[in-house]
């Protein structure tokens, strides 16, 4: 039994950091951000969609959280309303950090 507990504990320790350190580029692709904001956040699907590359990380995080919660429901935020429930708050932080480092 002790051996089994040790294996479970070791597996948990190994798996946890992998989940916590999700790659921003992978998330950007997986959550379909590029479909509307372009592969590098600079070429948008529609002219009035924002170019997000290089934006302040805290600003990006706040906008995504507000769209997710419904606090922001203006402009084109409706386009993101269906996607944001699929993005965890932790993933939003990772995405915001990644997008903020893209070259505008």
C-alpha positions in Angstrom: 0.0 0.0 0.0 2.8 2.4 0.9 4.4 1.7 -2.5 1.2 2.5 -4.3 0.8 5.8 -2.4 4.4 6.7 -3.3 3.7 6.0 -7.0 0.5 8.1 -6.9 2.3 10.9 -5.2 5.2 10.9 -7.6 2.8 10.8 -10.6 0.9 13.8 -9.2 4.1 15.8 -8.6 5.3 15.1 -12.2 2.0 15.9 -13.8 1.1 19.1 -11.9 3.9 21.3 -13.3 3.1 20.3 -16.9 -0.5 21.4 -16.5 0.4 24.6 -14.7 2.9 25.7 -17.4 0.8 25.5 -20.5 2.4 27.1 -23.4 0.8 30.4 -24.6 1.4 29.7 -28.2 -0.3 26.3 -27.9 -3.3 27.8 -26.1 -3.5 30.6 -28.7 -3.9 28.0 -31.4 -6.1 25.6 -29.4 -8.6 28.3 -28.3 -8.8 29.5 -31.9 -7.6 33.0 -31.1 -5.8 33.1 -34.5 -9.1 32.7 -36.4 -10.1 36.3 -35.6 -6.9 38.0 -34.4 -4.5 36.4 -36.9 -1.6 34.0 -36.3 0.5 36.7 -34.6 -2.3 38.9 -33.2 -1.7 41.6 -35.9 -3.9 40.6 -38.8 -7.6 40.4 -37.9 -10.4 38.7 -39.7 -12.6 41.8 -39.7 -11.2 45.4 -39.9 -12.9 46.4 -36.6 -11.5 43.4 -34.6 -8.6 44.5 -32.4 -5.0 43.9 -33.1 -3.9 42.4 -29.8 -0.2 41.7 -30.2 1.9 43.7 -27.7 -1.1 44.9 -25.6 -0.5 45.2 -21.9 -1.0 41.7 -20.2 -3.2 43.0 -17.4 -5.4 44.8 -19.9 -5.8 41.7 -22.0 -6.5 39.6 -19.0 -9.1 42.0 -17.7 -10.9 42.2 -21.1 -11.0 38.4 -21.4 -12.3 38.0 -17.9 -14.9 40.7 -18.4 -16.1 39.1 -21.6 -16.2 35.7 -19.9 -18.3 37.1 -17.0 -20.5 39.2 -19.1 -19.3 42.5 -17.6 -18.1 43.5 -21.1 -20.8 43.0 -23.7 -20.1 45.9 -26.1 -18.7 46.1 -29.6 -17.5 42.8 -31.0 -17.2 41.1 -27.6 -20.2 39.0 -28.6 -17.9 37.1 -31.0 -15.8 36.0 -28.1 -18.7 35.2 -25.8 -19.0 31.6 -27.0 -15.3 30.9 -26.7 -14.5 32.4 -23.3 -16.3 29.8 -21.2 -13.9 27.2 -22.7 -10.9 29.1 -21.3 -10.0 28.8 -17.7 -8.9 31.8 -15.7 -5.4 30.4 -15.5 -5.4 29.9 -19.2 -6.5 33.5 -19.6 -3.4 34.6 -17.6 -1.1 32.5 -19.8 -2.7 33.8 -23.0 -2.5 37.4 -21.8 1.2 37.0 -21.0 1.9 35.3 -24.4 -0.1 37.9 -26.4 1.6 40.8 -24.6 5.0 39.5 -25.8 4.0 39.3 -29.5 5.5 41.9 -31.7 2.8 44.5 -32.7 
